[in-house]
Structures are given as C-alpha cells and as structure tokens.
Amino acid sequence: MADFDQLLLDPTRLAIVSLLAAAEWAEFGFVRDSVQLSDSALSKQVTTLSKNDYVEVRKGYVGKRPRTWLNLTPVGRTTLADHISALQSIAEKARADGALHSRETQSP
C-alpha cells in the first residue's frame, strides 16, 4: 500500500486537504468552520501540512482586519489524488472478494 500518505491517514488533515482541493484559496475561518476545529487546532494542522509542502499560506488584510488564506499546492493535490486512489482500490478489492466469497459459499 505504498500510495498511502502517512499525513493523510489523519482524518482531520484529510478533511482539510479535501476541502482545499475544491477551492483555489480558502479563508482560514471558512476552513475552520467547515472542518469544525478551533483556531489553534487548525493552525497546528496547517503548520504540519505547510511544512510538508501540501498547503500554502498567505496572510493579508481585508480593510484593516488581518486574514489568512490557505491553498492546496500541486504536491498536495497529487498526494491527495494518490491517497484517495489507494483507498478506492481497497474498497474495490473488498467488494470483489466479498462477492466472490458469497458465490463460493452459496448452498446448492
């Protein structure tokens, strides 16, 4: 199962990168609310993802209010796609194995 990414085995990080995959840039507050984390918990996860080049962080202002935006990097997008593909392969194999077992164990 070489396509699994250790960072994305964590459901919280998987939720964050999955959300960011659907957006170009997302405001920190939107991500926080969507994945239902506190500011500090999201910040910790974003730091981990950023250090591994999965997420890009941009800081700026809207008016006089500071804002932080997050974006999934190309590395993050590729890693997410590979991780999801590995998960789908497991599910497909389990369905096929289950169906085969069911056919083999049916009574005549």
Accessible surface in RSA format (square Angstrom, percent):
REM  Atomic radii and reference values for relative SASA: ProtOr
REM  Chains: A
REM  Algorithm: Lee & Richards
REM  Probe-radius: 1.40
REM  Slices: 20
REM RES _ NUM      All-atoms   Total-Side   Main-Chain    Non-polar    All polar
REM                ABS   REL    ABS   REL    ABS   REL    ABS   REL    ABS   REL
RES MET A   1   168.81  87.4 104.55  69.2  64.26 153.0 110.01  93.5  58.80  77.9
RES ALA A   2   107.04  98.4  66.46 102.6  40.59  92.3  79.66 112.2  27.39  72.6
RES ASP A   3    87.12  61.0  77.75  77.4   9.37  22.2   8.04  18.9  79.09  78.9
RES PHE A   4    39.00  19.5  23.50  14.6  15.50  40.3  23.50  14.2  15.50  44.4
RES ASP A   5    25.02  17.5  21.70  21.6   3.32   7.9   6.00  14.1  19.02  19.0
RES GLN A   6   136.61  76.4 124.39  90.9  12.22  29.1  64.29 136.9  72.32  54.9
RES LEU A   7    34.87  19.4  34.14  24.4   0.73   1.8  34.37  24.1   0.50   1.4
RES LEU A   8     1.43   0.8   0.70   0.5   0.72   1.8   0.70   0.5   0.72   1.9
RES LEU A   9    90.64  50.5  66.90  47.9  23.74  59.7  69.27  48.6  21.37  57.5
RES ASP A  10    42.32  29.6  36.38  36.2   5.94  14.1   9.14  21.5  33.18  33.1
RES PRO A  11   102.83  74.9  95.57  87.1   7.26  26.4  98.34  81.2   4.49  27.9
RES THR A  12    39.37  28.0  34.78  35.3   4.59  10.9   8.29  11.1  31.08  47.0
RES ARG A  13    40.80  17.1  40.80  20.8   0.00   0.0   0.00   0.0  40.80  24.7
RES LEU A  14    44.87  25.0  44.87  32.1   0.00   0.0  44.87  31.5   0.00   0.0
RES ALA A  15    42.08  38.7  31.86  49.2  10.22  23.2  39.32  55.4   2.75   7.3
RES ILE A  16     0.00   0.0   0.00   0.0   0.00   0.0   0.00   0.0   0.00   0.0
RES VAL A  17     0.71   0.5   0.71   0.6   0.00   0.0   0.71   0.6   0.00   0.0
RES SER A  18    45.95  38.8  35.81  47.8  10.15  23.4  30.48  64.9  15.47  21.7
RES LEU A  19    43.00  23.9  36.55  26.1   6.45  16.2  42.11  29.6   0.89   2.4
RES LEU A  20     0.56   0.3   0.55   0.4   0.01   0.0   0.55   0.4   0.01   0.0
RES ALA A  21    38.80  35.7  20.96  32.3  17.84  40.6  21.20  29.9  17.60  46.6
RES ALA A  22    95.21  87.5  51.37  79.3  43.84  99.7  63.05  88.8  32.16  85.2
RES ALA A  23    30.41  28.0  20.97  32.4   9.44  21.5  29.79  42.0   0.62   1.6
RES GLU A  24   134.56  77.3 122.71  92.8  11.84  28.2  42.96  83.1  91.60  74.8
RES TRP A  25    70.85  28.4  46.40  22.5  24.45  57.4  33.85  18.0  37.01  60.0
RES ALA A  26     5.59   5.1   0.98   1.5   4.61  10.5   5.59   7.9   0.00   0.0
RES GLU A  27    56.36  32.4  52.01  39.4   4.35  10.4  26.45  51.2  29.92  24.4
RES PHE A  28    33.77  16.9  33.77  20.9   0.00   0.0  33.77  20.5   0.00   0.0
RES GLY A  29     9.86  12.2   0.00   N/A   9.86  12.2   9.56  26.2   0.30   0.7
RES PHE A  30   105.46  52.8  97.94  60.7   7.52  19.6 103.45  62.7   2.01   5.7
RES VAL A  31     0.00   0.0   0.00   0.0   0.00   0.0   0.00   0.0   0.00   0.0
RES ARG A  32    69.06  29.0  68.85  35.1   0.21   0.5  11.65  15.9  57.41  34.8
RES ASP A  33    90.77  63.6  73.94  73.6  16.83  39.8  32.78  77.1  57.99  57.8
RES SER A  34    54.83  46.3  18.24  24.3  36.58  84.3  20.02  42.6  34.80  48.8
RES VAL A  35    27.95  18.4   6.27   5.7  21.68  52.2  12.24  10.6  15.71  42.6
RES GLN A  36   158.84  88.8 127.78  93.4  31.06  74.0  39.39  83.8 119.45  90.6
RES LEU A  37    41.54  23.1  27.84  19.9  13.70  34.4  33.27  23.4   8.27  22.3
RES SER A  38    65.01  54.9  48.58  64.8  16.43  37.8  51.51 109.7  13.50  18.9
RES ASP A  39    76.46  53.6  71.85  71.5   4.61  10.9  29.55  69.5  46.92  46.8
RES SER A  40    85.25  72.0  72.55  96.8  12.70  29.3  54.23 115.5  31.03  43.5
RES ALA A  41    36.16  33.2  28.92  44.6   7.25  16.5  35.86  50.5   0.30   0.8
RES LEU A  42     0.00   0.0   0.00   0.0   0.00   0.0   0.00   0.0   0.00   0.0
RES SER A  43    53.94  45.6  51.99  69.4   1.95   4.5  18.09  38.5  35.85  50.2
RES LYS A  44   147.57  72.0 140.22  86.0   7.35  17.5  89.57  80.6  58.00  61.8
RES GLN A  45    28.83  16.1  28.76  21.0   0.07   0.2   0.68   1.5  28.14  21.3
RES VAL A  46     9.91   6.5   9.91   9.0   0.00   0.0   9.91   8.6   0.00   0.0
RES THR A  47    61.69  43.9  58.06  58.9   3.62   8.6  39.93  53.6  21.76  32.9
RES THR A  48    38.38  27.3  36.00  36.5   2.38   5.7  17.12  23.0  21.27  32.1
RES LEU A  49     0.00   0.0   0.00   0.0   0.00   0.0   0.00   0.0   0.00   0.0
RES SER A  50    44.88  37.9  32.29  43.1  12.59  29.0   5.23  11.1  39.65  55.5
RES LYS A  51   168.57  82.2 128.22  78.7  40.34  96.1  84.72  76.3  83.84  89.3
RES ASN A  52    67.37  46.5  53.13  51.3  14.24  34.3   8.92  21.5  58.46  56.5
RES ASP A  53    78.42  54.9  76.66  76.3   1.76   4.2  28.71  67.6  49.71  49.6
RES TYR A  54    19.50   9.1  19.50  11.1   0.00   0.0   6.35   4.8  13.15  16.2
RES VAL A  55     3.56   2.3   0.00   0.0   3.56   8.6   0.00   0.0   3.56   9.6
RES GLU A  56    73.92  42.4  68.95  52.2   4.97  11.8  26.77  51.8  47.15  38.5
RES VAL A  57    56.47  37.2  28.14  25.5  28.33  68.3  28.14  24.5  28.33  76.8
RES ARG A  58   124.83  52.4 121.12  61.7   3.71   8.8  44.50  60.8  80.34  48.7
RES LYS A  59   157.18  76.7 127.90  78.5  29.28  69.7  93.39  84.1  63.78  67.9
RES GLY A  60    22.63  27.9   0.00   N/A  22.63  27.9  20.76  57.0   1.86   4.2
RES TYR A  61   153.24  71.5 124.65  70.9  28.60  74.4  79.68  59.9  73.56  90.7
RES VAL A  62    84.50  55.6  78.07  70.7   6.43  15.5  80.84  70.2   3.66   9.9
RES GLY A  63    72.07  88.9   0.00   N/A  72.07  88.9  44.30 121.6  27.77  62.2
RES LYS A  64   196.66  95.9 172.74 106.0  23.92  57.0 119.55 107.6  77.11  82.1
RES ARG A  65   158.24  66.4 157.65  80.4   0.59   1.4  37.34  51.0 120.90  73.3
RES PRO A  66    93.73  68.3  84.16  76.7   9.56  34.8  84.41  69.7   9.32  57.9
RES ARG A  67    76.64  32.2  70.96  36.2   5.68  13.5   7.36  10.1  69.28  42.0
RES THR A  68    24.50  17.4  22.86  23.2   1.64   3.9   8.32  11.2  16.18  24.5
RES TRP A  69    58.74  23.6  58.74  28.4   0.00   0.0  40.74  21.7  18.00  29.2
RES LEU A  70     0.20   0.1   0.20   0.1   0.00   0.0   0.20   0.1   0.00   0.0
RES ASN A  71    20.47  14.1  20.35  19.7   0.12   0.3   0.12   0.3  20.35  19.7
RES LEU A  72     2.66   1.5   0.00   0.0   2.66   6.7   0.00   0.0   2.66   7.2
RES THR A  73    11.85   8.4  11.44  11.6   0.42   1.0  11.85  15.9   0.00   0.0
RES PRO A  74   107.95  78.7 103.88  94.7   4.07  14.8 107.12  88.4   0.84   5.2
RES VAL A  75    69.59  45.8  65.10  58.9   4.48  10.8  69.44  60.3   0.15   0.4
RES GLY A  76     0.77   0.9   0.00   N/A   0.77   0.9   0.24   0.7   0.53   1.2
RES ARG A  77    91.51  38.4  85.78  43.7   5.73  13.6  48.79  66.7  42.72  25.9
RES THR A  78    83.69  59.5  78.20  79.3   5.49  13.1  55.74  74.9  27.96  42.3
RES THR A  79    23.17  16.5  20.21  20.5   2.97   7.1   9.93  13.3  13.24  20.0
RES LEU A  80     9.90   5.5   9.90   7.1   0.00   0.0   9.90   7.0   0.00   0.0
RES ALA A  81    59.52  54.7  48.33  74.6  11.19  25.5  54.93  77.4   4.59  12.2
RES ASP A  82    66.89  46.9  65.50  65.2   1.39   3.3   9.36  22.0  57.52  57.4
RES HIS A  83     2.19   1.2   2.19   1.5   0.00   0.0   0.00   0.0   2.19   2.6
RES ILE A  84    65.01  37.0  65.01  48.4   0.00   0.0  65.01  46.8   0.00   0.0
RES SER A  85    58.04  49.0  56.10  74.9   1.94   4.5  21.87  46.6  36.17  50.7
RES ALA A  86    11.44  10.5   5.32   8.2   6.12  13.9  10.35  14.6   1.09   2.9
RES LEU A  87    70.74  39.4  66.12  47.3   4.62  11.6  66.40  46.6   4.33  11.7
RES GLN A  88   101.61  56.8  99.08  72.4   2.54   6.0  28.53  60.7  73.09  55.4
RES SER A  89    63.27  53.5  57.24  76.4   6.04  13.9  31.70  67.5  31.57  44.2
RES ILE A  90    70.80  40.3  66.35  49.4   4.45  10.7  69.77  50.2   1.03   2.8
RES ALA A  91    38.52  35.4  31.77  49.0   6.75  15.4  37.78  53.2   0.74   2.0
RES GLU A  92   103.34  59.3  98.56  74.6   4.77  11.4  32.86  63.6  70.48  57.5
RES LYS A  93   131.73  64.3 125.81  77.2   5.92  14.1 103.26  92.9  28.47  30.3
RES ALA A  94    61.64  56.7  46.60  71.9  15.05  34.2  53.62  75.5   8.02  21.3
RES ARG A  95   162.37  68.2 149.75  76.3  12.62  30.0  80.16 109.6  82.20  49.8
RES ALA A  96    61.44  56.5  48.92  75.5  12.52  28.5  57.49  81.0   3.94  10.5
RES ASP A  97    66.65  46.7  61.55  61.3   5.10  12.1  27.52  64.8  39.14  39.0
RES GLY A  98    39.71  49.0   0.00   N/A  39.71  49.0  34.47  94.6   5.23  11.7
RES ALA A  99    47.08  43.3  36.83  56.8  10.24  23.3  44.46  62.6   2.62   6.9
RES LEU A 100    86.48  48.2  86.48  61.9   0.00   0.0  86.48  60.7   0.00   0.0
RES HIS A 101   113.25  61.9 111.89  77.8   1.36   3.5  72.25  74.5  41.00  47.7
RES SER A 102    55.53  46.9  50.65  67.6   4.88  11.2  26.50  56.4  29.03  40.7
RES ARG A 103   152.57  64.1 134.87  68.8  17.70  42.1  64.83  88.6  87.74  53.2
RES GLU A 104   122.08  70.1  86.24  65.2  35.84  85.3  40.95  79.2  81.13  66.2
RES THR A 105    83.26  59.2  54.15  54.9  29.11  69.4  48.01  64.5  35.25  53.3
RES GLN A 106   126.93  71.0 102.57  75.0  24.36  58.0  32.94  70.1  94.00  71.3
RES SER A 107   103.31  87.3  73.36  97.9  29.95  69.0  38.50  82.0  64.81  90.8
RES PRO A 108   180.25 131.4 107.19  97.7  73.06 265.6 145.68 120.3  34.56 214.8
END  Absolute sums over single chains surface
CHAIN  1 A     7183.1       5954.1       1229.1       4084.1       3099.0
END  Absolute sums over all chains
TOTAL          7183.1       5954.1       1229.1       4084.1       3099.0
